């Protein structure tokens, strides 16, 4: 089984929008490592809008939303 965890890739950009995120996923993740099964992300609106949903359906993977961890509450 080929998989990786805790992979960190960062870029700097003046504006973060859906087009930037989609371009980053295409160029830095899919073109380097191949198609994905899923990406884990937070529930920010940039990951839940229609363009991102169309992109994930087109490439055949899904965005899994993480649960926030609050140290004071989650003991």
mmCIF file of the N, C-alpha and C atoms, coordinates in Angstrom:
data_MODEL
# 
_entry.id   MODEL 
# 
loop_
_atom_site.group_PDB 
_atom_site.id 
_atom_site.type_symbol 
_atom_site.label_atom_id 
_atom_site.label_alt_id 
_atom_site.label_comp_id 
_atom_site.label_asym_id 
_atom_site.label_entity_id 
_atom_site.label_seq_id 
_atom_site.pdbx_PDB_ins_code 
_atom_site.Cartn_x 
_atom_site.Cartn_y 
_atom_site.Cartn_z 
_atom_site.occupancy 
_atom_site.B_iso_or_equiv 
_atom_site.pdbx_formal_charge 
_atom_site.auth_seq_id 
_atom_site.auth_comp_id 
_atom_site.auth_asym_id 
_atom_site.auth_atom_id 
_atom_site.pdbx_PDB_model_num 
ATOM 1   N N  . UNK A 1 1  ? 0.852   -1.173 0.000   1.00 0.00 ? 1  UNK A N  1 
ATOM 2   C CA . UNK A 1 1  ? 0.000   0.000  0.000   1.00 0.00 ? 1  UNK A CA 1 
ATOM 3   C C  . UNK A 1 1  ? 0.898   1.236  0.000   1.00 0.00 ? 1  UNK A C  1 
ATOM 4   N N  . UNK A 1 2  ? 0.646   2.132  -0.912  1.00 0.00 ? 2  UNK A N  1 
ATOM 5   C CA . UNK A 1 2  ? 1.406   3.377  -0.971  1.00 0.00 ? 2  UNK A CA 1 
ATOM 6   C C  . UNK A 1 2  ? 0.588   4.498  -0.352  1.00 0.00 ? 2  UNK A C  1 
ATOM 7   N N  . UNK A 1 3  ? 1.128   5.106  0.664   1.00 0.00 ? 3  UNK A N  1 
ATOM 8   C CA . UNK A 1 3  ? 0.467   6.252  1.274   1.00 0.00 ? 3  UNK A CA 1 
ATOM 9   C C  . UNK A 1 3  ? 1.497   7.058  2.064   1.00 0.00 ? 3  UNK A C  1 
ATOM 10  N N  . UNK A 1 4  ? 1.144   8.256  2.403   1.00 0.00 ? 4  UNK A N  1 
ATOM 11  C CA . UNK A 1 4  ? 2.004   9.079  3.224   1.00 0.00 ? 4  UNK A CA 1 
ATOM 12  C C  . UNK A 1 4  ? 1.143   9.851  4.212   1.00 0.00 ? 4  UNK A C  1 
ATOM 13  N N  . UNK A 1 5  ? 1.713   10.133 5.352   1.00 0.00 ? 5  UNK A N  1 
ATOM 14  C CA . UNK A 1 5  ? 1.010   10.910 6.372   1.00 0.00 ? 5  UNK A CA 1 
ATOM 15  C C  . UNK A 1 5  ? 1.937   12.004 6.860   1.00 0.00 ? 5  UNK A C  1 
ATOM 16  N N  . UNK A 1 6  ? 1.349   13.008 7.411   1.00 0.00 ? 6  UNK A N  1 
ATOM 17  C CA . UNK A 1 6  ? 2.088   14.139 7.965   1.00 0.00 ? 6  UNK A CA 1 
ATOM 18  C C  . UNK A 1 6  ? 2.980   14.806 6.930   1.00 0.00 ? 6  UNK A C  1 
ATOM 19  N N  . UNK A 1 7  ? 2.528   14.835 5.690   1.00 0.00 ? 7  UNK A N  1 
ATOM 20  C CA . UNK A 1 7  ? 3.245   15.498 4.614   1.00 0.00 ? 7  UNK A CA 1 
ATOM 21  C C  . UNK A 1 7  ? 2.908   16.977 4.660   1.00 0.00 ? 7  UNK A C  1 
ATOM 22  N N  . UNK A 1 8  ? 3.906   17.813 4.743   1.00 0.00 ? 8  UNK A N  1 
ATOM 23  C CA . UNK A 1 8  ? 3.680   19.254 4.803   1.00 0.00 ? 8  UNK A CA 1 
ATOM 24  C C  . UNK A 1 8  ? 4.311   19.902 3.584   1.00 0.00 ? 8  UNK A C  1 
ATOM 25  N N  . UNK A 1 9  ? 3.515   20.667 2.882   1.00 0.00 ? 9  UNK A N  1 
ATOM 26  C CA . UNK A 1 9  ? 3.994   21.432 1.719   1.00 0.00 ? 9  UNK A CA 1 
ATOM 27  C C  . UNK A 1 9  ? 3.399   22.822 1.863   1.00 0.00 ? 9  UNK A C  1 
ATOM 28  N N  . UNK A 1 10 ? 4.207   23.858 1.765   1.00 0.00 ? 10 UNK A N  1 
ATOM 29  C CA . UNK A 1 10 ? 3.716   25.215 1.968   1.00 0.00 ? 10 UNK A CA 1 
ATOM 30  C C  . UNK A 1 10 ? 4.144   26.116 0.817   1.00 0.00 ? 10 UNK A C  1 
ATOM 31  N N  . UNK A 1 11 ? 3.311   27.094 0.522   1.00 0.00 ? 11 UNK A N  1 
ATOM 32  C CA . UNK A 1 11 ? 3.637   28.127 -0.452  1.00 0.00 ? 11 UNK A CA 1 
ATOM 33  C C  . UNK A 1 11 ? 3.236   29.471 0.138   1.00 0.00 ? 11 UNK A C  1 
ATOM 34  N N  . UNK A 1 12 ? 3.808   30.515 -0.386  1.00 0.00 ? 12 UNK A N  1 
ATOM 35  C CA . UNK A 1 12 ? 3.403   31.855 0.021   1.00 0.00 ? 12 UNK A CA 1 
ATOM 36  C C  . UNK A 1 12 ? 2.634   32.485 -1.121  1.00 0.00 ? 12 UNK A C  1 
ATOM 37  N N  . UNK A 1 13 ? 1.607   33.215 -0.776  1.00 0.00 ? 13 UNK A N  1 
ATOM 38  C CA . UNK A 1 13 ? 0.792   33.860 -1.794  1.00 0.00 ? 13 UNK A CA 1 
ATOM 39  C C  . UNK A 1 13 ? 0.116   35.075 -1.163  1.00 0.00 ? 13 UNK A C  1 
ATOM 40  N N  . UNK A 1 14 ? -0.088  36.096 -1.959  1.00 0.00 ? 14 UNK A N  1 
ATOM 41  C CA . UNK A 1 14 ? -0.736  37.310 -1.469  1.00 0.00 ? 14 UNK A CA 1 
ATOM 42  C C  . UNK A 1 14 ? -2.185  37.064 -1.094  1.00 0.00 ? 14 UNK A C  1 
ATOM 43  N N  . UNK A 1 15 ? -2.886  36.296 -1.912  1.00 0.00 ? 15 UNK A N  1 
ATOM 44  C CA . UNK A 1 15 ? -4.299  36.049 -1.636  1.00 0.00 ? 15 UNK A CA 1 
ATOM 45  C C  . UNK A 1 15 ? -4.579  34.550 -1.697  1.00 0.00 ? 15 UNK A C  1 
ATOM 46  N N  . UNK A 1 16 ? -5.259  34.068 -0.709  1.00 0.00 ? 16 UNK A N  1 
ATOM 47  C CA . UNK A 1 16 ? -5.642  32.665 -0.678  1.00 0.00 ? 16 UNK A CA 1 
ATOM 48  C C  . UNK A 1 16 ? -7.103  32.584 -1.093  1.00 0.00 ? 16 UNK A C  1 
ATOM 49  N N  . UNK A 1 17 ? -7.350  31.927 -2.205  1.00 0.00 ? 17 UNK A N  1 
ATOM 50  C CA . UNK A 1 17 ? -8.711  31.726 -2.678  1.00 0.00 ? 17 UNK A CA 1 
ATOM 51  C C  . UNK A 1 17 ? -8.812  30.317 -3.247  1.00 0.00 ? 17 UNK A C  1 
ATOM 52  N N  . UNK A 1 18 ? -9.983  29.964 -3.712  1.00 0.00 ? 18 UNK A N  1 
ATOM 53  C CA . UNK A 1 18 ? -10.178 28.604 -4.204  1.00 0.00 ? 18 UNK A CA 1 
ATOM 54  C C  . UNK A 1 18 ? -9.307  28.288 -5.406  1.00 0.00 ? 18 UNK A C  1 
ATOM 55  N N  . UNK A 1 19 ? -9.135  29.224 -6.306  1.00 0.00 ? 19 UNK A N  1 
ATOM 56  C CA . UNK A 1 19 ? -8.304  28.980 -7.478  1.00 0.00 ? 19 UNK A CA 1 
ATOM 57  C C  . UNK A 1 19 ? -6.869  28.671 -7.069  1.00 0.00 ? 19 UNK A C  1 
ATOM 58  N N  . UNK A 1 20 ? -6.353  29.397 -6.072  1.00 0.00 ? 20 UNK A N  1 
ATOM 59  C CA . UNK A 1 20 ? -5.000  29.165 -5.578  1.00 0.00 ? 20 UNK A CA 1 
ATOM 60  C C  . UNK A 1 20 ? -4.877  27.780 -4.963  1.00 0.00 ? 20 UNK A C  1 
ATOM 61  N N  . UNK A 1 21 ? -5.860  27.384 -4.169  1.00 0.00 ? 21 UNK A N  1 
ATOM 62  C CA . UNK A 1 21 ? -5.839  26.074 -3.517  1.00 0.00 ? 21 UNK A CA 1 
ATOM 63  C C  . UNK A 1 21 ? -5.926  24.962 -4.552  1.00 0.00 ? 21 UNK A C  1 
ATOM 64  N N  . UNK A 1 22 ? -6.813  25.097 -5.519  1.00 0.00 ? 22 UNK A N  1 
ATOM 65  C CA . UNK A 1 22 ? -6.967  24.073 -6.560  1.00 0.00 ? 22 UNK A CA 1 
ATOM 66  C C  . UNK A 1 22 ? -5.680  23.957 -7.375  1.00 0.00 ? 22 UNK A C  1 
ATOM 67  N N  . UNK A 1 23 ? -5.078  25.077 -7.734  1.00 0.00 ? 23 UNK A N  1 
ATOM 68  C CA . UNK A 1 23 ? -3.819  25.060 -8.476  1.00 0.00 ? 23 UNK A CA 1 
ATOM 69  C C  . UNK A 1 23 ? -2.718  24.391 -7.652  1.00 0.00 ? 23 UNK A C  1 
ATOM 70  N N  . UNK A 1 24 ? -2.659  24.688 -6.361  1.00 0.00 ? 24 UNK A N  1 
ATOM 71  C CA . UNK A 1 24 ? -1.666  24.084 -5.473  1.00 0.00 ? 24 UNK A CA 1 
ATOM 72  C C  . UNK A 1 24 ? -1.844  22.569 -5.403  1.00 0.00 ? 24 UNK A C  1 
ATOM 73  N N  . UNK A 1 25 ? -3.076  22.105 -5.233  1.00 0.00 ? 25 UNK A N  1 
ATOM 74  C CA . UNK A 1 25 ? -3.334  20.665 -5.139  1.00 0.00 ? 25 UNK A CA 1 
ATOM 75  C C  . UNK A 1 25 ? -2.943  19.982 -6.448  1.00 0.00 ? 25 UNK A C  1 
ATOM 76  N N  . UNK A 1 26 ? -3.290  20.587 -7.582  1.00 0.00 ? 26 UNK A N  1 
ATOM 77  C CA . UNK A 1 26 ? -2.949  19.993 -8.877  1.00 0.00 ? 26 UNK A CA 1 
ATOM 78  C C  . UNK A 1 26 ? -1.437  19.913 -9.079  1.00 0.00 ? 26 UNK A C  1 
ATOM 79  N N  . UNK A 1 27 ? -0.745  21.046 -8.895  1.00 0.00 ? 27 UNK A N  1 
ATOM 80  C CA . UNK A 1 27 ? 0.669   21.127 -9.223  1.00 0.00 ? 27 UNK A CA 1 
ATOM 81  C C  . UNK A 1 27 ? 1.587   20.493 -8.181  1.00 0.00 ? 27 UNK A C  1 
ATOM 82  N N  . UNK A 1 28 ? 1.276   20.684 -6.910  1.00 0.00 ? 28 UNK A N  1 
ATOM 83  C CA . UNK A 1 28 ? 2.191   20.251 -5.861  1.00 0.00 ? 28 UNK A CA 1 
ATOM 84  C C  . UNK A 1 28 ? 1.874   18.879 -5.269  1.00 0.00 ? 28 UNK A C  1 
ATOM 85  N N  . UNK A 1 29 ? 0.655   18.403 -5.438  1.00 0.00 ? 29 UNK A N  1 
ATOM 86  C CA . UNK A 1 29 ? 0.308   17.116 -4.838  1.00 0.00 ? 29 UNK A CA 1 
ATOM 87  C C  . UNK A 1 29 ? -0.013  16.080 -5.915  1.00 0.00 ? 29 UNK A C  1 
ATOM 88  N N  . UNK A 1 30 ? -0.996  16.354 -6.764  1.00 0.00 ? 30 UNK A N  1 
ATOM 89  C CA . UNK A 1 30 ? -1.414  15.355 -7.753  1.00 0.00 ? 30 UNK A CA 1 
ATOM 90  C C  . UNK A 1 30 ? -0.318  15.097 -8.784  1.00 0.00 ? 30 UNK A C  1 
ATOM 91  N N  . UNK A 1 31 ? 0.309   16.131 -9.300  1.00 0.00 ? 31 UNK A N  1 
ATOM 92  C CA . UNK A 1 31 ? 1.348   15.929 -10.316 1.00 0.00 ? 31 UNK A CA 1 
ATOM 93  C C  . UNK A 1 31 ? 2.609   15.293 -9.737  1.00 0.00 ? 31 UNK A C  1 
ATOM 94  N N  . UNK A 1 32 ? 2.868   15.473 -8.449  1.00 0.00 ? 32 UNK A N  1 
ATOM 95  C CA . UNK A 1 32 ? 4.058   14.893 -7.828  1.00 0.00 ? 32 UNK A CA 1 
ATOM 96  C C  . UNK A 1 32 ? 3.814   13.485 -7.292  1.00 0.00 ? 32 UNK A C  1 
ATOM 97  N N  . UNK A 1 33 ? 2.607   13.232 -6.748  1.00 0.00 ? 33 UNK A N  1 
ATOM 98  C CA . UNK A 1 33 ? 2.355   11.970 -6.059  1.00 0.00 ? 33 UNK A CA 1 
ATOM 99  C C  . UNK A 1 33 ? 1.254   11.132 -6.678  1.00 0.00 ? 33 UNK A C  1 
ATOM 100 N N  . UNK A 1 34 ? 0.530   11.670 -7.640  1.00 0.00 ? 34 UNK A N  1 
ATOM 101 C CA . UNK A 1 34 ? -0.571  10.940 -8.248  1.00 0.00 ? 34 UNK A CA 1 
ATOM 102 C C  . UNK A 1 34 ? -1.894  11.269 -7.576  1.00 0.00 ? 34 UNK A C  1 
ATOM 103 N N  . UNK A 1 35 ? -2.927  10.569 -8.008  1.00 0.00 ? 35 UNK A N  1 
ATOM 104 C CA . UNK A 1 35 ? -4.260  10.838 -7.486  1.00 0.00 ? 35 UNK A CA 1 
ATOM 105 C C  . UNK A 1 35 ? -4.378  10.419 -6.033  1.00 0.00 ? 35 UNK A C  1 
ATOM 106 N N  . UNK A 1 36 ? -5.230  11.118 -5.327  1.00 0.00 ? 36 UNK A N  1 
ATOM 107 C CA . UNK A 1 36 ? -5.418  10.914 -3.901  1.00 0.00 ? 36 UNK A CA 1 
ATOM 108 C C  . UNK A 1 36 ? -6.714  10.174 -3.615  1.00 0.00 ? 36 UNK A C  1 
ATOM 109 N N  . UNK A 1 37 ? -6.802  9.631  -2.427  1.00 0.00 ? 37 UNK A N  1 
ATOM 110 C CA . UNK A 1 37 ? -8.069  9.090  -1.952  1.00 0.00 ? 37 UNK A CA 1 
ATOM 111 C C  . UNK A 1 37 ? -8.839  10.179 -1.211  1.00 0.00 ? 37 UNK A C  1 
ATOM 112 N N  . UNK A 1 38 ? -8.121  10.945 -0.382  1.00 0.00 ? 38 UNK A N  1 
ATOM 113 C CA . UNK A 1 38 ? -8.772  12.029 0.352   1.00 0.00 ? 38 UNK A CA 1 
ATOM 114 C C  . UNK A 1 38 ? -7.727  13.037 0.830   1.00 0.00 ? 38 UNK A C  1 
ATOM 115 N N  . UNK A 1 39 ? -8.201  14.218 1.146   1.00 0.00 ? 39 UNK A N  1 
ATOM 116 C CA . UNK A 1 39 ? -7.405  15.263 1.779   1.00 0.00 ? 39 UNK A CA 1 
ATOM 117 C C  . UNK A 1 39 ? -8.149  15.654 3.045   1.00 0.00 ? 39 UNK A C  1 
ATOM 118 N N  . UNK A 1 40 ? -7.434  15.742 4.158   1.00 0.00 ? 40 UNK A N  1 
ATOM 119 C CA . UNK A 1 40 ? -8.052  16.170 5.411   1.00 0.00 ? 40 UNK A CA 1 
ATOM 120 C C  . UNK A 1 40 ? -7.805  17.661 5.573   1.00 0.00 ? 40 UNK A C  1 
ATOM 121 N N  . UNK A 1 41 ? -8.873  18.402 5.774   1.00 0.00 ? 41 UNK A N  1 
ATOM 122 C CA . UNK A 1 41 ? -8.780  19.860 5.903   1.00 0.00 ? 41 UNK A CA 1 
ATOM 123 C C  . UNK A 1 41 ? -9.768  20.331 6.960   1.00 0.00 ? 41 UNK A C  1 
ATOM 124 N N  . UNK A 1 42 ? -9.628  21.581 7.335   1.00 0.00 ? 42 UNK A N  1 
ATOM 125 C CA . UNK A 1 42 ? -10.588 22.144 8.276   1.00 0.00 ? 42 UNK A CA 1 
ATOM 126 C C  . UNK A 1 42 ? -11.869 22.518 7.545   1.00 0.00 ? 42 UNK A C  1 
ATOM 127 N N  . UNK A 1 43 ? -12.827 23.034 8.267   1.00 0.00 ? 43 UNK A N  1 
ATOM 128 C CA . UNK A 1 43 ? -14.132 23.342 7.668   1.00 0.00 ? 43 UNK A CA 1 
ATOM 129 C C  . UNK A 1 43 ? -14.230 24.776 7.169   1.00 0.00 ? 43 UNK A C  1 
ATOM 130 N N  . UNK A 1 44 ? -13.121 25.355 6.790   1.00 0.00 ? 44 UNK A N  1 
ATOM 131 C CA . UNK A 1 44 ? -13.144 26.707 6.235   1.00 0.00 ? 44 UNK A CA 1 
ATOM 132 C C  . UNK A 1 44 ? -13.936 26.719 4.931   1.00 0.00 ? 44 UNK A C  1 
ATOM 133 N N  . UNK A 1 45 ? -14.530 27.850 4.634   1.00 0.00 ? 45 UNK A N  1 
ATOM 134 C CA . UNK A 1 45 ? -15.393 27.943 3.455   1.00 0.00 ? 45 UNK A CA 1 
ATOM 135 C C  . UNK A 1 45 ? -14.637 27.698 2.152   1.00 0.00 ? 45 UNK A C  1 
ATOM 136 N N  . UNK A 1 46 ? -13.333 27.898 2.148   1.00 0.00 ? 46 UNK A N  1 
ATOM 137 C CA . UNK A 1 46 ? -12.550 27.689 0.933   1.00 0.00 ? 46 UNK A CA 1 
ATOM 138 C C  . UNK A 1 46 ? -12.567 26.221 0.509   1.00 0.00 ? 46 UNK A C  1 
ATOM 139 N N  . UNK A 1 47 ? -12.768 25.295 1.450   1.00 0.00 ? 47 UNK A N  1 
ATOM 140 C CA . UNK A 1 47 ? -12.795 23.871 1.148   1.00 0.00 ? 47 UNK A CA 1 
ATOM 141 C C  . UNK A 1 47 ? -14.201 23.325 0.955   1.00 0.00 ? 47 UNK A C  1 
ATOM 142 N N  . UNK A 1 48 ? -15.222 24.150 1.120   1.00 0.00 ? 48 UNK A N  1 
ATOM 143 C CA . UNK A 1 48 ? -16.596 23.646 1.037   1.00 0.00 ? 48 UNK A CA 1 
ATOM 144 C C  . UNK A 1 48 ? -17.401 24.275 -0.092  1.00 0.00 ? 48 UNK A C  1 
ATOM 145 N N  . UNK A 1 49 ? -16.825 25.160 -0.861  1.00 0.00 ? 49 UNK A N  1 
ATOM 146 C CA . UNK A 1 49 ? -17.563 25.828 -1.938  1.00 0.00 ? 49 UNK A CA 1 
ATOM 147 C C  . UNK A 1 49 ? -17.711 24.957 -3.171  1.00 0.00 ? 49 UNK A C  1 
ATOM 148 N N  . UNK A 1 50 ? -18.525 25.402 -4.094  1.00 0.00 ? 50 UNK A N  1 
ATOM 149 C CA . UNK A 1 50 ? -18.892 24.631 -5.281  1.00 0.00 ? 50 UNK A CA 1 
ATOM 150 C C  . UNK A 1 50 ? -17.695 24.305 -6.181  1.00 0.00 ? 50 UNK A C  1 
ATOM 151 N N  . UNK A 1 51 ? -16.775 25.264 -6.388  1.00 0.00 ? 51 UNK A N  1 
ATOM 152 C CA . UNK A 1 51 ? -15.613 24.997 -7.246  1.00 0.00 ? 51 UNK A CA 1 
ATOM 153 C C  . UNK A 1 51 ? -14.775 23.842 -6.701  1.00 0.00 ? 51 UNK A C  1 
ATOM 154 N N  . UNK A 1 52 ? -14.576 23.825 -5.389  1.00 0.00 ? 52 UNK A N  1 
ATOM 155 C CA . UNK A 1 52 ? -13.799 22.754 -4.778  1.00 0.00 ? 52 UNK A CA 1 
ATOM 156 C C  . UNK A 1 52 ? -14.533 21.420 -4.882  1.00 0.00 ? 52 UNK A C  1 
ATOM 157 N N  . UNK A 1 53 ? -15.852 21.438 -4.715  1.00 0.00 ? 53 UNK A N  1 
ATOM 158 C CA . UNK A 1 53 ? -16.638 20.205 -4.855  1.00 0.00 ? 53 UNK A CA 1 
ATOM 159 C C  . UNK A 1 53 ? -16.540 19.658 -6.276  1.00 0.00 ? 53 UNK A C  1 
ATOM 160 N N  . UNK A 1 54 ? -16.625 20.526 -7.284  1.00 0.00 ? 54 UNK A N  1 
ATOM 161 C CA . UNK A 1 54 ? -16.495 20.084 -8.678  1.00 0.00 ? 54 UNK A CA 1 
ATOM 162 C C  . UNK A 1 54 ? -15.102 19.529 -8.939  1.00 0.00 ? 54 UNK A C  1 
ATOM 163 N N  . UNK A 1 55 ? -14.091 20.189 -8.407  1.00 0.00 ? 55 UNK A N  1 
ATOM 164 C CA . UNK A 1 55 ? -12.703 19.733 -8.583  1.00 0.00 ? 55 UNK A CA 1 
ATOM 165 C C  . UNK A 1 55 ? -12.499 18.346 -7.978  1.00 0.00 ? 55 UNK A C  1 
ATOM 166 N N  . UNK A 1 56 ? -12.987 18.124 -6.778  1.00 0.00 ? 56 UNK A N  1 
ATOM 167 C CA . UNK A 1 56 ? -12.806 16.826 -6.134  1.00 0.00 ? 56 UNK A CA 1 
ATOM 168 C C  . UNK A 1 56 ? -13.576 15.724 -6.865  1.00 0.00 ? 56 UNK A C  1 
ATOM 169 N N  . UNK A 1 57 ? -14.758 16.046 -7.370  1.00 0.00 ? 57 UNK A N  1 
ATOM 170 C CA . UNK A 1 57 ? -15.516 15.048 -8.132  1.00 0.00 ? 57 UNK A CA 1 
ATOM 171 C C  . UNK A 1 57 ? -14.830 14.732 -9.463  1.00 0.00 ? 57 UNK A C  1 
ATOM 172 N N  . UNK A 1 58 ? -14.283 15.748 -10.098 1.00 0.00 ? 58 UNK A N  1 
ATOM 173 C CA . UNK A 1 58 ? -13.598 15.563 -11.380 1.00 0.00 ? 58 UNK A CA 1 
ATOM 174 C C  . UNK A 1 58 ? -12.371 14.657 -11.236 1.00 0.00 ? 58 UNK A C  1 
ATOM 175 N N  . UNK A 1 59 ? -11.616 14.820 -10.146 1.00 0.00 ? 59 UNK A N  1 
ATOM 176 C CA . UNK A 1 59 ? -10.406 14.039 -9.938  1.00 0.00 ? 59 UNK A CA 1 
ATOM 177 C C  . UNK A 1 59 ? -10.643 12.773 -9.111  1.00 0.00 ? 59 UNK A C  1 
ATOM 178 N N  . UNK A 1 60 ? -11.843 12.612 -8.563  1.00 0.00 ? 60 UNK A N  1 
ATOM 179 C CA . UNK A 1 60 ? -12.198 11.368 -7.893  1.00 0.00 ? 60 UNK A CA 1 
ATOM 180 C C  . UNK A 1 60 ? -11.661 11.197 -6.488  1.00 0.00 ? 60 UNK A C  1 
ATOM 181 N N  . UNK A 1 61 ? -11.504 12.263 -5.741  1.00 0.00 ? 61 UNK A N  1 
ATOM 182 C CA . UNK A 1 61 ? -11.143 12.132 -4.331  1.00 0.00 ? 61 UNK A CA 1 
ATOM 183 C C  . UNK A 1 61 ? -12.086 12.984 -3.509  1.00 0.00 ? 61 UNK A C  1 
ATOM 184 N N  . UNK A 1 62 ? -11.980 12.880 -2.194  1.00 0.00 ? 62 UNK A N  1 
ATOM 185 C CA . UNK A 1 62 ? -12.884 13.645 -1.338  1.00 0.00 ? 62 UNK A CA 1 
ATOM 186 C C  . UNK A 1 62 ? -12.098 14.444 -0.309  1.00 0.00 ? 62 UNK A C  1 
ATOM 187 N N  . UNK A 1 63 ? -12.731 15.469 0.207   1.00 0.00 ? 63 UNK A N  1 
ATOM 188 C CA . UNK A 1 63 ? -12.159 16.281 1.274   1.00 0.00 ? 63 UNK A CA 1 
ATOM 189 C C  . UNK A 1 63 ? -12.824 15.842 2.569   1.00 0.00 ? 63 UNK A C  1 
ATOM 190 N N  . UNK A 1 64 ? -12.025 15.368 3.499   1.00 0.00 ? 64 UNK A N  1 
ATOM 191 C CA . UNK A 1 64 ? -12.508 14.952 4.807   1.00 0.00 ? 64 UNK A CA 1 
ATOM 192 C C  . UNK A 1 64 ? -12.264 16.111 5.757   1.00 0.00 ? 64 UNK A C  1 
ATOM 193 N N  . UNK A 1 65 ? -13.294 16.507 6.472   1.00 0.00 ? 65 UNK A N  1 
ATOM 194 C CA . UNK A 1 65 ? -13.167 17.649 7.385   1.00 0.00 ? 65 UNK A CA 1 
ATOM 195 C C  . UNK A 1 65 ? -12.761 17.168 8.771   1.00 0.00 ? 65 UNK A C  1 
ATOM 196 N N  . UNK A 1 66 ? -11.758 17.824 9.325   1.00 0.00 ? 66 UNK A N  1 
ATOM 197 C CA . UNK A 1 66 ? -11.253 17.447 10.633  1.00 0.00 ? 66 UNK A CA 1 
ATOM 198 C C  . UNK A 1 66 ? -12.113 18.048 11.736  1.00 0.00 ? 66 UNK A C  1 
ATOM 199 N N  . UNK A 1 67 ? -11.995 17.456 12.894  1.00 0.00 ? 67 UNK A N  1 
ATOM 200 C CA . UNK A 1 67 ? -12.699 17.950 14.078  1.00 0.00 ? 67 UNK A CA 1 
ATOM 201 C C  . UNK A 1 67 ? -11.731 18.799 14.879  1.00 0.00 ? 67 UNK A C  1 
ATOM 202 N N  . UNK A 1 68 ? -12.150 19.981 15.314  1.00 0.00 ? 68 UNK A N  1 
ATOM 203 C CA . UNK A 1 68 ? -11.251 20.819 16.114  1.00 0.00 ? 68 UNK A CA 1 
ATOM 204 C C  . UNK A 1 68 ? -10.909 20.132 17.433  1.00 0.00 ? 68 UNK A C  1 
ATOM 205 N N  . UNK A 1 69 ? -9.700  20.330 17.887  1.00 0.00 ? 69 UNK A N  1 
ATOM 206 C CA . UNK A 1 69 ? -9.250  19.760 19.148  1.00 0.00 ? 69 UNK A CA 1 
ATOM 207 C C  . UNK A 1 69 ? -9.048  20.895 20.145  1.00 0.00 ? 69 UNK A C  1 
ATOM 208 N N  . UNK A 1 70 ? -9.777  20.848 21.211  1.00 0.00 ? 70 UNK A N  1 
ATOM 209 C CA . UNK A 1 70 ? -9.667  21.846 22.269  1.00 0.00 ? 70 UNK A CA 1 
ATOM 210 C C  . UNK A 1 70 ? -9.128  21.149 23.500  1.00 0.00 ? 70 UNK A C  1 
ATOM 211 N N  . UNK A 1 71 ? -7.910  21.489 23.907  1.00 0.00 ? 71 UNK A N  1 
ATOM 212 C CA . UNK A 1 71 ? -7.248  20.816 25.005  1.00 0.00 ? 71 UNK A CA 1 
ATOM 213 C C  . UNK A 1 71 ? -8.069  20.914 26.291  1.00 0.00 ? 71 UNK A C  1 
ATOM 214 N N  . UNK A 1 72 ? -8.658  22.061 26.572  1.00 0.00 ? 72 UNK A N  1 
ATOM 215 C CA . UNK A 1 72 ? -9.404  22.249 27.798  1.00 0.00 ? 72 UNK A CA 1 
ATOM 216 C C  . UNK A 1 72 ? -10.662 21.372 27.842  1.00 0.00 ? 72 UNK A C  1 
ATOM 217 N N  . UNK A 1 73 ? -11.261 21.100 26.716  1.00 0.00 ? 73 UNK A N  1 
ATOM 218 C CA . UNK A 1 73 ? -12.527 20.377 26.652  1.00 0.00 ? 73 UNK A CA 1 
ATOM 219 C C  . UNK A 1 73 ? -12.315 18.886 26.413  1.00 0.00 ? 73 UNK A C  1 
ATOM 220 N N  . UNK A 1 74 ? -11.380 18.525 25.568  1.00 0.00 ? 74 UNK A N  1 
ATOM 221 C CA . UNK A 1 74 ? -11.178 17.124 25.156  1.00 0.00 ? 74 UNK A CA 1 
ATOM 222 C C  . UNK A 1 74 ? -10.215 16.397 26.073  1.00 0.00 ? 74 UNK A C  1 
ATOM 223 N N  . UNK A 1 75 ? -10.535 16.249 27.318  1.00 0.00 ? 75 UNK A N  1 
ATOM 224 C CA . UNK A 1 75 ? -9.674  15.514 28.244  1.00 0.00 ? 75 UNK A CA 1 
ATOM 225 C C  . UNK A 1 75 ? -10.284 14.227 28.636  1.00 0.00 ? 75 UNK A C  1 
# 
